């Protein structure tokens, strides 16, 4: 099969990258210590004004927030996002190791962390500025409605693995936290426009200002994206969206800070779905626009009462309207979260918190083969957590342990304990180890959902369907995760982080056949039915690791790279009724992923970034291994203007990354766009 | 919403692998080739590092701030760096051979606060962020000019905060904090600062 030779060449190309680069570049990096001395001498001659106008290069330093974290955390910086030319949050996630991002079509992505990548990404907790965007309707995140002005993103923190007790529910395989800049960092005006062949057009405007001690900003953005490549000509995935929002930050005193922020959006995302109904035509492929709209508003208060002592309260409301060709979701979500940190004697820091989320959903029937019962419904999720961080040896060894308590409308009380150890033997390295027990709570999709699929016609002329019936006894999926990680600053220019993990899963989502086919009269007309339900019939393990160096090779060249390795062994539990879905799950996550982002700073404010990635085959999706490359050129013409030109997916005219859409695989096109940004 | 059956692809596997291999091996080469151009040594000299520019600032602050005559007399003008040294050798290189207040400048690295007022300038490294409040309280009694690049330093009572703005290093001054410690900040320094918070009670500033 192709996979064997491909994994061989994969290893070869990976080795090439990791070995050849140091060989070429060590002589260049040793050259400049005497030049440094000359430089400091000339700098002190400058006036204060001149000093303030110099452009500096920042050495690759171990980011402070990351250093003391006993988890596999990676921070995608604003600079990395800006220079790579990515235009959406899912595309930006490709820059982190261990994250599998596969673009299904123009408006859908399959995302996973350390396995289980799928359109809805059920085991990763996703937040934007502390607001959970994970939906408990279908357990996952609708990536096509998670957007913001890319320039407003301060950083995206990606935690691979369960991450610890302080993160909200369903942070099983990872946490993605998109953090936008505070309003004080986005003062003045910004306008940007881009156009290209795939990214057809996009305009963003943002205005920030200050009134007394209140900083604010407001933005509006709109875009139009073309359909991707379809070998059968069905270009259903055009995508148009508009979004606006604001943020207000008030630092009332040194103690109290308030934030209020909100967004509204309206989109037409083209999609292709299979609609099943009990009346003819029993199964249809509908290529239609999904009408997605909604908004959210969030308020947060933080009071700092001492060193490492603070209290936070956050409340948000979210409205989601999804009119898809085969179902509708109209949902209101209310969430309140409280968090407090304080110190205890004997060098301990306690963090504890409470959370409550209520989600009311109305799902009127669109096609008879897809229903929610009862309807409408209100789900709730209550959580609490408690964590103790003990500094056993000051600045050297720290132990933290704690647990989360979870109770949802579908489950009783569940505990998620975690213990982490952080060892800092020298100033420049840290070693950490963690154990976590995490759960993925059930969603409406398992407990209240009926989904039928048309199989064919019986010999007696009756239509024959298979249907996943609601499973009121669906339990939480469980994980016991063991992780180890190491971070090192090798000299002032090279930062290395690596991690490895072993995850043991039980009660995993399975597709169970619950009986033999029988004749059913209701819903009419009479048909033959094969009963099925979503069960907890799979178990297994995943293991692997990631390594991510960040190297300021020369003052004008920075290299970021990562290699991720994943091995999945999923199988049926004893006595399980699963139809054999395990190989498909294993085959939908890549075994190897490589990413390199090479950034050059040229004279006159020009920057060039070359991105290369390799993803190994996905046999469960009939996807071959592929490589892709992007080139992003940026030119800071003046303090106010920036021009950029970006070419994406340059290595092939089109290539497929993931299945799921009905029909032939949709392939992602080669594209290019030009952008102009004006800033005041 | 659920997966549909996989479809078989009929493509010559050998061709596909070969094409993929060539491209996959070529692409990393593109990244490596650029390293062979020696052209950019000029670009190298145009860009100082953050550490070098911050060191130049610290040296300049020493020239534009006046200490009270009641401050203890010392043989040398001491610049103390508290916590993990972010300058490398840049600060030492900048001040060697220079004088402030007609005294030679000495750079000292410390991990504990010395409240004997010998430090004219106290640079607080970002490694000390968690102890900032207690450090500033102690520093008040010592007539030192406190400088740091910890975000929010000036707001929290530090005197001069080095900030990063669009790839450039600038600074903010907390005049009230400086005044309370008996330091006089030159108007030339204040003119260039991006932000000045708290005005001196006496209202008079300048050389």
Interface residues (C-beta under 8 A of the other chain):
Chain A: X1 X2 X5 X6 X9 X10 X12 X13 X16 X17 X20 X21 X24 X25 X28 X31 X32 X35 X36 X37 X39 X40 X41 X43 X44 X46 X48 X49 X51 X52 X53 X54 X55 X56 X57 X58 X59 X64 X119 X138 X254 X273 X274 X306 X307 X308 X326 X427 X451 X453 X492 X553 X554 X555 X556 X557 X559 X584 X596 X598 X600 X601 X602 X603 X610 X612 X614 X620 X621 X622 X624 X625 X626 X627 X629 X639 X651 X652 X659 X660 X662 X664 X665
Chain B: X1 X2 X3 X4 X6 X7 X8 X9 X13 X16 X17 X20 X21 X23 X24 X25 X27 X28 X30 X31 X32 X34 X35 X36 X40 X41 X42 X43 X44 X45 X46 X47 X48 X49 X50 X51 X52 X53 X55 X56 X57 X59 X60 X64 X84 X88 X89 X90 X93 X94 X98 X126 X129 X130 X131 X132 X133 X134 X155 X156 X164 X166 X167 X168 X169 X170 X171 X188 X189 X192 X194
